[in-house]
């Protein structure tokens, strides 16, 4: 299994490299690649090669023992998934949404169905199942639900439906990936940690799950395009936002009650990563709540930089950083090596700087300002992110040089005392 986790980190580097090519093309000439096609390749690989690939690995190993009992099947499954993800890089970069890309994308959807079916069957049945398991099952449910979006988009394009219909079909997929599959997947791991602590309150945890679960579907209306948003829809959005804020406050209460256990056993880098991810998760809800106002909703819907900044907040600052923290905690990323420590901190710093630049770009665009040096700064920062991702991958496969420092809070603070081969 370790090799698949290492491959996931290599995929993170490839994703960052594709992002680097996109940034390069906005500043300099890259005539043999069409920008939109490269963007499709980047986004599809980000979903399939990085986030979904790693979520599947973690859900499989954290909630079932099926990899040990069906090793050959899962090795073939992840090999097929890998071949498919890399094939889509080539097909989308070369032809965009051509016939080959559509066929490959459809096959990837069916692979996700196989994953959900196999894992759901493998999860032990229990009347009093853990809340974390409920989150994992909900994540897989929303993964399947999100696949309705591509089918709807294909039908709307074939029938030449209105622009709103095509928009809503595309964002159906994006929303249930981000708010469903990604978010519930991450929360399943968070609650699995909380369940091991003495101060864990199952009743509060169940409340959080129910609030997030039942508010997830109506919250799709936040990203829908309407010719004119009715009062009824606005009322639904307000009610949904209130429910989610109650859920978020209940989650905060649960984390605070367990903060001594949650952070005491972690290296300070891991603590920092988890804090960044959780704060980003809370910020996601705050921004969603603000978009209830019609003027702000229209502003976010028509401003591409604002949309990109929000998507990167969820994709990188929340989901990706939480996953990196998990891999550091599991020992897949050797934080006690020079490559692991520098790579992790460099990548995360690049993610945060990237979000600051994107936010600044979005706000500037609202005032009709387009800073000329910002694309170059984004390009330079993407080099930082890609370099960090490469070092993180290296740290997962080879120990380069060790840093002698404590991994626990109850010992000495982080201090580099020696480097050794």
GIFEN-V842554 format. One line per field, one symbol per residue. ss: DSSP state (2 for helix, 1 for strand, 0 for the rest). phi: phi as a letter, one per 20 degrees, with the letter a starting at -180 (. if undefined). burial: I if it has 9 or more other C-alpha atoms within 8 Angstrom, else O. A space follows every 50 residues. Layout:
# GIFEN-V842554
ss->???
phi->???
burial->???
This chain:
# GIFEN-V842554
ss->02222222222222222222222222200000002222222222222222 22222222222220022220222222222222222222222222200022 22222222222222222222220000000022222222222222220222 22222222000022222222222222222222222222222222000000 02222222222222220222222000000022222222222222222222 22222220222222000222222222222222222222220002222222 22022222222222222222222222222200000012222222222222 22222222222222220000000222222222222222222222222000 011000000000000000110
phi->.gfffffgffffffffffffffffffdcebfecegffffffffffffeed ffgfgfgfffeedbdfffecgfffffffffffgfffffgffffecmeeff ffffffffffffffgffffgfefgfbgdffffffffffgfffffgfffgg ffffffffelffffffgfffffffffffedgffffffffffffffedfef dffffffggfffffeffffgffdfecfbffffffffffffffffffffff fffffffdffffdfedffffgffffffffffffgfffffffffgffffff fedfgfffffffgffefeffffffgfffffnfeffedgffffffffffff fffgffffffffffffdmdcgfefgffffffffffffffffffgfedbee bedebfecfedffgbfdadbf
burial->OOOIIIOIIIIIIOIIIIIIOIIIIOOOOOOOIIOOIIIIIIOIIIIIII IIIIIIIOIIIOOIIIIOOOIOOIOOOIOOIIOIIIIIIIIIIIIIIIOO IIOIIOOIIOIIIOIIOOIOOIOOOOOOOOIIIIIIIIIIIIIIOIIIII OIIOOIIOOOIOOIIIIIIIIIIIIIIIIIIIIIIIIIIIIIIIIOIOOI OOOIIIIIIOIIIOIIOIIIOIOIOOOOOOOOIIOIIIOIIOIIIIIIOI IOOIIOIIIOOIOIIIIIOIIOIIOIIIIIIIOIIOOIIIIIOOOIIOOI OOIIIIIIIIOIIIIIIIIIIIIIIOIIIOOIIIIIIIIIIIIIIIIIII IIIIIOIIIOIIIIIOOOOOOOOIIOOIIOIIIIIIIIIIIIIIIIOOII IIIIIIIIIOOIOOOOOOIOO
